[in-house]
């Protein structure tokens, strides 16, 4: 996934997913509130939590899952949540996320 402003694109490798609009889709298609101006950082599978996609913006984060009915990613229930509630010591306005070779 690639994010710019209030839009996103899904890729398979270096190719845009078949049928995905070249202009991208609004973040609201992921069930993210329209007031969110941008995604600050994204990561897949943080440590032992799981292999889901995590998006960070301001003080909040969202966890995404593949929605089989819609054929694309969407926000899990009960999100957004505050970054500080789960990722202790991580400041708001995250602008970069990485994992080491052990997935931590």
N, C-alpha and C positions, 0 to 999 in steps of 0.2 A: 504494500500500500504506500502511496505517496500522498502527502498533504500539503496544500498551499492555501492560506487564508481559510475561507469557509468551504473549500472544496476538497475532494479526494479522488484518487484513481486506484484501481486494483490491477496488479500485474502478475503474470506467471513468468518468472524469470525476468527477461528484459522486454517482454511483449505485453501490451495492454490486454487484459482479459477480453476474450472474444465477445463482441456485443456491448462492451462497456463504452459509454459516450466519451469521445475524445476531449470534450469540454469538462469532463469529470462530473461528479455528482455533489450536491450540497451535503454537509455534515449531518443535516437532519435526516438523510436517508439511512444513517447509522443509528437513528434515534437519539442523537445528541441535540440538546436544546438549541434553538435558533440564536440565542444570545451569545453562544460561544464563538468568538471571533477567529480562533485558530487553534490548532493542535501544536503544543510546544515540543513534545517528544513522543515517541512511540517505541514499544519493545514487544518482543515475542518471548513467552515463557520465562518469567523472572524467577530464577532459583527453583526451589522445589514446589512452587505454587501450582504451576501447570504450563501448558504450551499455548495458552490463549494470548490474544493481542491486548496490550495495555496502552491506552492513550492518556496523555497528561496535558492539562491546560490550567494555568493559574494554580489554585489550591486544590483542584479536583482531578480525579482520574476515572476512567471508564474501563471496563473489561468487555471485550467483544467475543462473540461466538459466531459460528457459521449458522445462519438461519436457513434451513433446508427449504422452507416454504417460499422464501423470497429469493433464494439463490445467491445471497451475499451476506456479508458480516453485519451484525447488529449488536447493540448494547445489551448485556445481561441485565436481568432484573436487579433492582435495588442499587443501581448506579445512576449518577455519579456518587462517589464517596470522596471524603477528604484524604489527600495524600498522607497526611500525618497519622491517620488512624491505622494504616497498615504498614506503610514504609517509614518506620520510625527513624528520625534523624535526617530524613530527606526534606530539604526546604521546598517551599512552594515555588512556582515558576520554573520547574525543571526544564532545562533546555537540551539535555543530552542524557541518553540512557544506554548502558552497555551491560553485557554479561561476560563473565570469564569463560574459559574453556570447559569448566565444570558446570556451566549454566547458572552460576550464582552471581 
